[in-house]
Amino acid sequence: MTRATPVIPGPDAPLADRDGAIWLDGDLVPWREARLHVLSHGLHYGGSVFEGERAYDGRVFKLHEHSARLVASAREMGYALPWSADELDAATREVVAAAGLTDGYVRPVAWRGGDTLRLVAPDSRVHVAVAAWPWPRIFADGPRGIRLHTSRWRRPAPDTAPVRAKTAAQYALGSLAGQEAEAAGRDDALLLDHRGRLAEATGANLFLVLDGALHTPPPECVLDGITRRTVIALAQDLGLTVVERHLAPAELERATEVFLTGTAYEVQPVTAVDAREYPLGEVGTALAEAYTRAVRGGDSGDGGVGGPVGGAPAAVPDGPR
Ligand SMILES: Cc1ncc(COP(=O)(O)O)c(C=O)c1O
């Protein structure tokens, strides 16, 4: 394998113009040379698939689950990745080690290349890249909570879009909803599903606390978040009741707490949905603390060992999902 000089990119440098190395189709290549052709199928037809991962203390939390979801997302989009989940795990560890990352973000992405622009392109070569860069806990100053704006955009039905895949094809929607929320002065958007039920935020799953129990939409029109699954298990360990069911927007009126979960968001309290305000509650705080313990040393899914426990994360991540 070709090894480029491992230099940690600064957090403020433009993303494409940094030192360091990106794993591309089996080799570590210099960061600025990790390019794709303008006629790439994935750029035109939106079939690229990706993951958003976090490294804590140099280990990627739930690495194998993420690699496996990338493989499954590609399959859902009609192509096979040229690397197995185990091989992607190894590539990711290589990138994280080359960057000397402790706390950071990892972005694996796969797409069909520029061999043909036919919509149906079974012979188009599939490319895979993995990039990683420092992304420490951004809001270490205590919980602030985020304010949501209910979007006019809705999550499509499972027979309208490949809702199970983490594919660029879905993220135009999140991008539009996010822009609309920011224009409304809010931190993020809350999307309903095609039937008008509560769905998720642009890059995170939704939980409501109702009568002391956690309620969350089933992963039918929303991404089956790895953090969502982790938090459900942590909640059950804490003795909380977790109910996966369809939720009507009116149930927001009755909720005593609302929070979001996601790799980038971690466990993120919601302090407002439109005009309705919520306190930073005990349940969300307990789960945020339990999640921090898990990512730092508990079940990292990548053999992680113990480390310091930080405070609860506190706002919508100003970065990737
Ligand atoms: C639309 C959407 N929903 C939910 C999530 C949360 O998923 P995870 O916990 O696997 O990061 C994400 C982030 O990947 C997302 O983009």
The ligand as a MOL file (V3000), in Angstrom:
LIG
                    3D

  0  0  0     0  0            999 V3000
M  V30 BEGIN CTAB
M  V30 COUNTS 16 16 0 0 0
M  V30 BEGIN ATOM
M  V30 1 C -31.3820 10.7470 8.4750 0
M  V30 2 C -30.6380 10.1680 9.6290 0
M  V30 3 N -31.3380 9.5990 10.6390 0
M  V30 4 C -30.7310 9.0780 11.7130 0
M  V30 5 C -29.3420 9.1040 11.8220 0
M  V30 6 C -28.6850 8.5000 13.0240 0
M  V30 7 O -27.9980 7.3410 12.6470 0
M  V30 8 P -26.7280 6.8410 13.4500 0
M  V30 9 O -27.1320 6.7560 14.8730 0
M  V30 10 O -26.4220 5.5240 12.8550 0
M  V30 11 O -25.6620 7.8640 13.2430 0
M  V30 12 C -28.5790 9.6620 10.8090 0
M  V30 13 C -27.1120 9.6760 10.8690 0
M  V30 14 O -26.4820 8.8920 10.2450 0
M  V30 15 C -29.2400 10.2110 9.6850 0
M  V30 16 O -28.5530 10.7940 8.6990 0
M  V30 END ATOM
M  V30 BEGIN BOND
M  V30 1 1 1 2
M  V30 2 1 2 3
M  V30 3 2 2 15
M  V30 4 2 3 4
M  V30 5 1 4 5
M  V30 6 1 5 6
M  V30 7 2 5 12
M  V30 8 1 6 7
M  V30 9 1 7 8
M  V30 10 2 8 9
M  V30 11 1 8 10
M  V30 12 1 8 11
M  V30 13 1 12 13
M  V30 14 1 12 15
M  V30 15 2 13 14
M  V30 16 1 15 16
M  V30 END BOND
M  V30 END CTAB
M  END
